[in-house]
Amino acid sequence: MTTQIKNLFRLKSIPEAGSEKHDTMQILAEENPEVRKRTYHEAGFRDGSRNIGTPQALSICLKAIYAKFQNEEKELVDKQKQIKQPYINEQNNKETEIKALSISKENKQEQIAAMDGKIGSIKDMIESLKFEINDLARDPEKYHINAKKGASTKFWIGLIILIPISLYLFTFYISTSYSAFFKTFDPNSNLMMNVLDPKAFDKAWADGTLEGAFVSFIPFVFLGLGYLIHMFSENKSIGNYFKIGLLFLITFFFDAILAYQIEEKLYDLNKTFDSPPFDLGIAFTKIQFWGIIFAGFVVYVIWGLVFDFIMKEHREKDKIKHEQQRRQKNILIHNVRITDLEKQKELLIKELNNIKELIAKAQGRVAELQRIIDAVIIPTKEYVLYASEYLQGWITFIMEGLFAPQTRKETLVSECITTYHEDLKNVGASEDSLNSIYLSVV
């Protein structure tokens, strides 16, 4: 074992006694690697001889050696630049990346601001449409709508009037048509009971299906005539005016037929052997004849006028309602647009946050690289090399220059090697990672 240790740590050139004139701290400043290795070896031999090779002294000397090595590396400006160049290049790349990310960040922020502007503008449009929906009925002309104000009120008033008139016409025509065509007049009943029978509807259905259907649907004939009059009146033309006049004549003649039939039955109840046959001349002289005509025809004309009025009002009301519905649809469309824009905004915000994270990471890396660049970088591989040379010189003294038993020398060597490895561990160097570098703490 003694021979192996001697061969392992044999000094290539043992310094002469006069070599002490060379200061250890001065010889470590040499830049030539081979010279530095030799001087570290010689310094280890000399310091070992001064301290009798004790591990405690070795630990102190290694700390001093590391501090001096650190200072030497700091003074080697060109070498530090060369070692730091990859970090400088990476820092430049990161700064370029940060500039690109900053531009992208500004673009995203501008896009988000533009998106907010669009959303705000659409929301303002929705509020404006909501106001127009409420204001349309009050002032349609303000929105260039050719509709009368208050059309809705007039419509409902006309409808309220039309409903009882319609019920009156149903009652009148059911009763008069039954009296005119199917009823047998009772001489013991008064005049009004014969003309207007309150149970005409039930009696007609009791008499038969044909009679019941006739009296039930005949009012719709008159209402249909009134509806046709309204439809023809919408298109102003001579032909339509002729048709309207014809419809009025038809209605009048139909009422006259009903009045004639009823008056004839009333005349037959009271006629004598001397009474002439009933004809139009006699009918025209009867007040009941004209009463039935006007009770039906005049009311029918009133119904037609009211119906025409509410239809026109409904058309005016429809104009406003149509515009309101159109605005409601526009509001729905705008809400869909807002939803789409909100989704796009969320994506932009997510992308912006990712960019901010990348910028923060890059800035953190730049700061970390700057600390590396500002600090002294110690080449671990070189320090381990020179420290091992120093240890070899120290052990060479123990094995060849120390006057002590062989077992004592071997114990010192083992303890010094352990101390050496502990020192490497303490300063962050390791023989397992010789190519790594680390920062000194100053």
C-alpha positions as CSV (number, residue, x, y, z in Angstrom):
1,M,0.0,0.0,0.0
2,T,2.9,2.4,0.8
3,T,4.4,1.8,-2.6
4,Q,1.0,2.5,-4.4
5,I,0.5,5.7,-2.5
6,K,4.0,6.8,-3.3
7,N,3.5,6.1,-7.0
8,L,0.1,7.8,-7.0
9,F,1.3,11.0,-5.4
10,R,4.9,11.1,-6.5
11,L,6.2,14.6,-7.2
12,K,7.5,15.0,-10.6
13,S,10.1,17.5,-9.4
14,I,10.6,18.0,-5.7
15,P,11.4,21.6,-4.8
16,E,14.8,22.4,-3.4
17,A,15.2,23.9,0.0
18,G,15.6,27.4,-1.5
19,S,12.2,27.2,-3.2
20,E,10.5,28.8,-0.2
21,K,11.6,32.2,-1.5
22,H,8.8,31.8,-4.1
23,D,5.6,32.9,-2.3
24,T,2.7,30.4,-2.6
25,M,0.2,33.1,-3.4
26,Q,2.4,34.5,-6.2
27,I,3.0,31.2,-8.0
28,L,-0.8,30.5,-8.2
29,A,-1.2,33.5,-10.4
30,E,0.4,31.9,-13.4
31,E,-1.9,31.4,-16.3
32,N,-0.1,28.4,-17.9
33,P,-2.1,25.3,-16.8
34,E,1.1,23.1,-16.5
35,V,2.9,25.8,-14.5
36,R,-0.2,26.2,-12.3
37,K,-0.4,22.5,-11.7
38,R,3.3,22.3,-10.7
39,T,3.1,25.3,-8.5
40,Y,0.0,23.9,-6.7
41,H,1.8,20.6,-6.3
42,E,4.8,22.4,-4.9
43,A,2.6,24.6,-2.6
44,G,0.9,21.5,-1.3
45,F,4.3,19.9,-0.5
46,R,5.6,23.0,1.2
47,D,2.4,23.7,3.2
48,G,2.3,20.1,4.2
49,S,5.9,20.3,5.5
50,R,5.1,23.4,7.5
51,N,2.0,21.8,9.1
52,I,3.4,18.3,9.5
53,G,0.7,17.0,7.1
54,T,-2.2,17.2,9.6
55,P,-5.7,16.9,8.2
56,Q,-6.9,19.9,10.2
57,A,-4.2,22.1,8.6
58,L,-5.1,20.7,5.2
59,S,-8.7,21.8,5.6
60,I,-7.6,25.4,6.4
61,C,-5.1,25.4,3.6
62,L,-7.7,24.1,1.1
63,K,-10.0,27.0,2.0
64,A,-7.2,29.4,1.4
65,I,-6.3,27.7,-1.9
66,Y,-10.0,28.0,-3.0
67,A,-10.2,31.7,-2.0
68,K,-7.0,32.4,-3.9
69,F,-8.2,30.4,-6.9
70,Q,-11.3,32.4,-6.9
71,N,-9.5,35.7,-6.9
72,E,-7.2,34.4,-9.7
73,E,-10.2,33.5,-11.8
74,K,-11.7,36.9,-11.2
75,E,-8.5,38.6,-12.4
76,L,-8.5,36.5,-15.6
77,V,-10.9,38.9,-17.4
78,D,-10.6,37.3,-20.9
79,K,-11.2,33.9,-19.5
80,Q,-14.2,35.1,-17.5
81,K,-15.6,36.6,-20.6
82,Q,-15.1,33.4,-22.5
83,I,-16.8,31.4,-19.7
84,K,-19.7,33.9,-19.4
85,Q,-20.2,34.2,-23.1
86,P,-22.9,31.5,-23.4
87,Y,-24.8,33.2,-20.5
88,I,-24.4,36.6,-22.2
89,N,-25.7,35.0,-25.5
90,E,-28.6,33.4,-23.7
91,Q,-29.4,36.7,-21.9
92,N,-29.4,38.5,-25.2
93,N,-31.7,35.9,-26.7
94,K,-34.0,36.2,-23.7
95,E,-34.1,40.0,-23.9
96,T,-35.0,39.7,-27.6
97,E,-37.7,37.2,-26.7
98,I,-39.0,39.6,-24.0
99,K,-39.2,42.4,-26.6
100,A,-41.1,40.1,-29.0
101,L,-43.4,39.0,-26.1
102,S,-43.9,42.6,-25.0
103,I,-45.0,43.5,-28.6
104,S,-47.4,40.6,-28.6
105,K,-48.6,41.6,-25.1
106,E,-49.4,45.1,-26.4
107,N,-51.2,43.7,-29.4
108,K,-53.3,41.4,-27.2
109,Q,-54.1,44.3,-24.8
110,E,-55.1,46.5,-27.8
111,Q,-57.3,43.6,-29.1
112,I,-58.9,43.2,-25.7
113,A,-59.5,47.0,-25.5
114,A,-61.0,47.0,-29.0
115,M,-63.2,44.0,-28.0
116,D,-64.3,45.9,-24.9
117,G,-65.1,48.8,-27.1
118,K,-67.2,46.7,-29.5
119,I,-69.1,45.0,-26.6
120,G,-69.7,48.4,-25.0
121,S,-71.0,49.8,-28.3
122,I,-73.3,46.8,-28.8
123,K,-74.6,47.2,-25.3
124,D,-75.3,50.9,-26.0
125,M,-77.2,49.8,-29.1
126,I,-79.3,47.3,-27.1
127,E,-80.2,50.0,-24.6
128,S,-81.1,52.3,-27.4
129,L,-83.3,49.6,-29.0
130,K,-85.0,49.0,-25.7
131,F,-85.8,52.7,-25.3
132,E,-87.1,52.8,-28.9
133,I,-89.4,49.8,-28.2
134,N,-91.0,51.7,-25.3
135,D,-91.1,55.0,-27.2
136,L,-92.5,53.7,-30.5
137,A,-96.1,53.7,-29.4
138,R,-95.8,57.2,-28.0
139,D,-94.1,58.9,-31.0
140,P,-93.9,56.6,-34.1
141,E,-93.2,59.6,-36.4
142,K,-89.9,60.2,-34.6
143,Y,-88.7,56.9,-36.0
144,H,-90.1,57.6,-39.5
145,I,-93.0,55.1,-39.0
146,N,-96.2,56.1,-40.8
147,A,-98.5,55.2,-37.9
148,K,-100.9,57.2,-35.7
149,K,-100.2,57.7,-32.1
150,G,-102.6,56.1,-29.8
151,A,-103.7,53.5,-32.3
152,S,-103.7,50.8,-29.7
153,T,-106.2,52.8,-27.5
154,K,-108.5,53.4,-30.5
155,F,-108.3,49.8,-31.5
156,W,-109.4,48.5,-28.1
157,I,-112.2,51.0,-27.9
158,G,-113.5,50.0,-31.4
159,L,-113.2,46.3,-30.4
160,I,-115.2,46.9,-27.3
161,I,-117.9,48.5,-29.4
162,L,-117.7,45.9,-32.1
163,I,-118.3,42.9,-29.8
164,P,-121.8,43.8,-28.5
165,I,-122.8,45.0,-32.0
166,S,-121.8,41.6,-33.4
167,L,-123.8,39.9,-30.6
168,Y,-126.7,42.0,-31.5
169,L,-126.5,41.1,-35.2
170,F,-126.2,37.4,-34.3
171,T,-129.3,37.7,-32.1
172,F,-131.2,39.8,-34.7
173,Y,-130.5,37.6,-37.7
174,I,-131.1,34.3,-35.9
175,S,-134.4,35.6,-34.6
176,T,-135.6,37.3,-37.8
177,S,-134.5,34.5,-40.1
178,Y,-136.3,32.0,-38.0
179,S,-139.4,34.2,-37.8
180,A,-139.3,34.8,-41.6
181,F,-138.8,31.3,-42.8
182,F,-139.8,28.7,-40.2
183,K,-141.9,30.2,-37.5
184,T,-145.7,30.0,-37.4
185,F,-147.0,33.2,-35.9
186,D,-149.3,33.0,-33.0
187,P,-152.2,35.5,-33.1
188,N,-152.3,35.5,-29.3
189,S,-148.7,36.6,-29.0
190,N,-147.7,40.3,-29.2
191,L,-146.0,41.7,-32.2
192,M,-142.5,41.7,-30.8
193,M,-142.7,38.1,-29.7
194,N,-143.7,37.1,-33.2
195,V,-140.9,39.2,-34.8
196,L,-138.1,38.7,-32.3
197,D,-138.4,35.3,-30.6
198,P,-135.9,34.9,-27.7
199,K,-136.0,31.2,-28.1
200,A,-135.6,31.2,-31.9
201,F,-132.2,29.3,-31.7
202,D,-133.5,26.5,-29.6
203,K,-136.8,26.2,-31.5
204,A,-134.9,26.1,-34.9
205,W,-132.8,23.1,-33.7
206,A,-135.9,21.5,-32.2
207,D,-137.6,21.8,-35.6
208,G,-134.8,20.1,-37.4
209,T,-131.1,20.1,-38.3
210,L,-131.7,22.1,-41.5
211,E,-133.6,24.8,-39.6
212,G,-131.0,24.9,-36.8
213,A,-128.0,25.1,-39.2
214,F,-129.7,27.8,-41.3
215,V,-130.5,30.2,-38.5
216,S,-127.1,29.4,-36.8
217,F,-124.9,30.3,-39.8
218,I,-126.9,33.0,-41.5
219,P,-125.4,35.7,-39.3
220,F,-122.0,34.7,-40.7
221,V,-123.2,35.6,-44.2
222,F,-123.8,39.2,-43.2
223,L,-120.5,39.3,-41.3
224,G,-118.7,37.9,-44.4
225,L,-120.3,40.6,-46.5
226,G,-119.0,43.2,-44.1
227,Y,-115.5,41.7,-44.2
228,L,-115.6,41.8,-48.0
229,I,-116.6,45.4,-48.0
230,H,-113.6,46.2,-45.8
231,M,-111.2,44.3,-48.0
232,F,-112.5,46.1,-51.1
233,S,-112.2,49.4,-49.4
234,E,-108.5,48.9,-48.8
235,N,-107.7,49.2,-52.5
236,K,-109.1,52.5,-53.9
237,S,-110.5,51.9,-57.4
238,I,-113.8,52.3,-59.3
239,G,-114.2,48.6,-59.6
240,N,-113.9,48.1,-55.8
241,Y,-116.3,51.0,-55.2
242,F,-118.8,49.3,-57.5
243,K,-118.4,46.0,-55.6
244,I,-118.8,47.7,-52.3
245,G,-122.1,49.3,-53.5
246,L,-123.3,46.0,-54.8
247,L,-122.6,44.3,-51.5
248,F,-124.6,47.0,-49.7
249,L,-127.5,46.5,-52.1
250,I,-127.4,42.7,-51.5
251,T,-127.4,43.2,-47.8
252,F,-130.2,45.7,-48.0
253,F,-132.3,43.4,-50.3
254,F,-131.7,40.5,-48.0
255,D,-132.9,42.5,-45.0
256,A,-135.9,43.6,-47.1
257,I,-136.7,40.0,-47.9
258,L,-136.7,39.1,-44.2
259,A,-138.8,42.2,-43.4
260,Y,-141.2,41.3,-46.2
261,Q,-141.6,37.7,-45.0
262,I,-142.2,38.7,-41.5
263,E,-144.6,41.5,-42.4
264,E,-146.5,39.2,-44.7
265,K,-147.0,36.7,-41.8
266,L,-148.2,39.5,-39.6
267,Y,-150.5,40.8,-42.3
268,D,-152.0,37.3,-42.7
269,L,-152.8,37.1,-39.0
270,N,-155.0,40.2,-39.2
271,K,-156.4,40.1,-42.7
272,T,-160.1,39.7,-43.5
273,F,-162.1,38.6,-46.5
274,D,-162.1,42.1,-47.8
275,S,-158.3,42.6,-47.3
276,P,-156.3,42.7,-50.6
277,P,-153.4,40.3,-51.2
278,F,-150.2,41.3,-49.5
279,D,-147.7,42.9,-51.9
280,L,-144.8,45.4,-51.9
281,G,-147.1,48.3,-52.0
282,I,-148.7,47.2,-48.8
283,A,-145.3,46.3,-47.3
284,F,-143.8,49.8,-48.0
285,T,-146.7,51.3,-46.0
286,K,-146.0,49.2,-42.9
287,I,-143.8,50.7,-40.2
288,Q,-142.7,47.3,-39.1
289,F,-141.4,46.6,-42.5
290,W,-139.0,49.5,-42.4
291,G,-138.3,49.0,-38.8
292,I,-137.0,45.4,-39.4
293,I,-134.9,46.7,-42.4
294,F,-133.3,49.5,-40.5
295,A,-132.9,47.4,-37.3
296,G,-130.8,45.0,-39.3
297,F,-129.3,47.0,-42.2
298,V,-128.4,50.2,-40.4
299,V,-126.8,48.3,-37.5
300,Y,-125.0,46.2,-40.1
301,V,-123.7,49.3,-41.7
302,I,-122.5,50.6,-38.3
303,W,-120.9,47.2,-37.6
304,G,-119.1,47.4,-41.0
305,L,-117.8,50.9,-40.3
306,V,-116.6,50.0,-36.8
307,F,-115.0,46.8,-38.2
308,D,-113.3,48.8,-40.9
309,F,-112.1,51.3,-38.4
310,I,-110.6,48.8,-36.0
311,M,-108.9,46.9,-38.9
312,K,-107.3,50.1,-39.9
313,E,-106.3,50.8,-36.4
314,H,-105.0,47.3,-36.1
315,R,-102.9,47.9,-39.2
316,E,-101.5,51.0,-37.6
317,K,-100.9,49.0,-34.5
318,D,-99.2,46.3,-36.5
319,K,-96.8,48.8,-38.0
320,I,-95.6,49.7,-34.5
321,K,-95.7,46.1,-33.3
322,H,-93.7,45.1,-36.4
323,E,-91.1,47.7,-35.6
324,Q,-91.0,46.6,-32.0
325,Q,-90.6,43.0,-33.0
326,R,-87.9,43.9,-35.4
327,R,-86.0,45.7,-32.7
328,Q,-86.5,42.7,-30.4
329,K,-84.9,40.4,-33.0
330,N,-82.0,42.9,-33.3
331,I,-81.5,42.8,-29.6
332,L,-81.3,39.0,-29.7
333,I,-78.8,39.2,-32.6
334,H,-76.8,41.7,-30.6
335,N,-76.8,39.5,-27.5
336,V,-75.5,36.6,-29.6
337,R,-72.7,38.9,-30.9
338,I,-71.9,39.9,-27.3
339,T,-71.7,36.3,-26.3
340,D,-69.3,35.5,-29.2
341,L,-67.2,38.6,-28.5
342,E,-67.0,37.6,-24.8
343,K,-65.7,34.2,-25.7
344,Q,-63.1,35.8,-28.0
345,K,-62.2,38.2,-25.2
346,E,-61.8,35.3,-22.8
347,L,-59.4,33.6,-25.3
348,L,-57.4,36.8,-25.7
349,I,-57.2,37.2,-21.9
350,K,-56.0,33.7,-21.6
351,E,-53.4,34.3,-24.3
352,L,-52.4,37.5,-22.6
353,N,-51.9,35.8,-19.2
354,N,-49.8,33.1,-20.9
355,I,-47.7,35.9,-22.5
356,K,-47.3,37.6,-19.1
357,E,-46.2,34.3,-17.6
358,L,-43.6,33.8,-20.4
359,I,-42.4,37.4,-19.9
360,A,-42.1,36.9,-16.2
361,K,-40.2,33.6,-16.6
362,A,-37.9,35.2,-19.2
363,Q,-37.3,38.3,-17.0
364,G,-36.5,35.9,-14.1
365,R,-34.1,34.1,-16.3
366,V,-32.5,37.4,-17.4
367,A,-32.0,38.4,-13.8
368,E,-30.6,35.0,-13.0
369,L,-28.2,35.2,-15.9
370,Q,-27.2,38.8,-14.9
371,R,-26.3,37.5,-11.4
372,I,-24.2,34.8,-13.1
373,I,-22.6,37.4,-15.4
374,D,-21.9,39.8,-12.5
375,A,-20.5,37.1,-10.3
376,V,-17.2,35.2,-10.6
377,I,-17.6,31.9,-12.3
378,I,-15.3,29.2,-11.0
379,P,-14.5,26.4,-13.4
380,T,-15.1,23.3,-11.2
381,K,-13.1,21.0,-13.4
382,E,-10.0,23.2,-13.1
383,Y,-10.4,23.8,-9.4
384,V,-10.6,20.0,-8.8
385,L,-7.6,19.5,-11.0
386,Y,-5.5,22.1,-9.1
387,A,-6.8,21.1,-5.7
388,S,-5.9,17.5,-6.4
389,E,-2.4,18.6,-7.4
390,Y,-2.2,20.5,-4.1
391,L,-3.3,17.3,-2.2
392,Q,-0.7,15.3,-4.1
393,G,2.0,17.6,-2.9
394,W,0.7,17.5,0.7
395,I,0.6,13.6,0.6
396,T,4.0,13.5,-1.1
397,F,5.5,15.3,1.9
398,I,3.7,12.9,4.3
399,M,5.0,9.8,2.5
400,E,8.5,11.0,1.7
401,G,9.4,13.9,4.0
402,L,7.7,13.1,7.3
403,F,9.6,11.2,9.9
404,A,7.0,9.0,11.4
405,P,5.9,5.3,11.5
406,Q,4.5,3.9,8.3
407,T,1.1,3.2,9.9
408,R,1.0,6.8,11.1
409,K,1.7,8.1,7.6
410,E,-1.0,5.9,6.1
411,T,-3.5,7.1,8.7
412,L,-2.7,10.7,7.9
413,V,-3.0,10.1,4.2
414,S,-6.5,8.5,4.6
415,E,-7.6,11.4,6.8
416,C,-6.3,14.0,4.4
417,I,-8.1,12.4,1.5
418,T,-11.3,12.4,3.5
419,T,-10.7,16.1,4.4
420,Y,-10.1,16.9,0.7
421,H,-13.4,15.3,-0.4
422,E,-15.3,17.1,2.3
423,D,-13.7,20.4,1.2
424,L,-14.8,19.8,-2.4
425,K,-18.3,19.1,-1.3
426,N,-18.4,22.2,0.8
427,V,-17.4,24.5,-2.1
428,G,-19.7,22.8,-4.5
429,A,-17.2,20.9,-6.5
430,S,-17.3,17.2,-7.3
431,E,-15.3,14.7,-9.2
432,D,-18.5,13.3,-10.5
433,S,-19.4,16.6,-12.3
434,L,-16.1,17.9,-13.4
435,N,-17.6,19.8,-16.3
436,S,-20.0,21.8,-14.2
437,I,-19.5,25.3,-13.1
438,Y,-20.8,27.1,-10.1
439,L,-21.1,30.6,-8.7
440,S,-18.9,31.8,-5.9
441,V,-20.6,33.5,-3.0
442,V,-18.9,36.8,-2.3
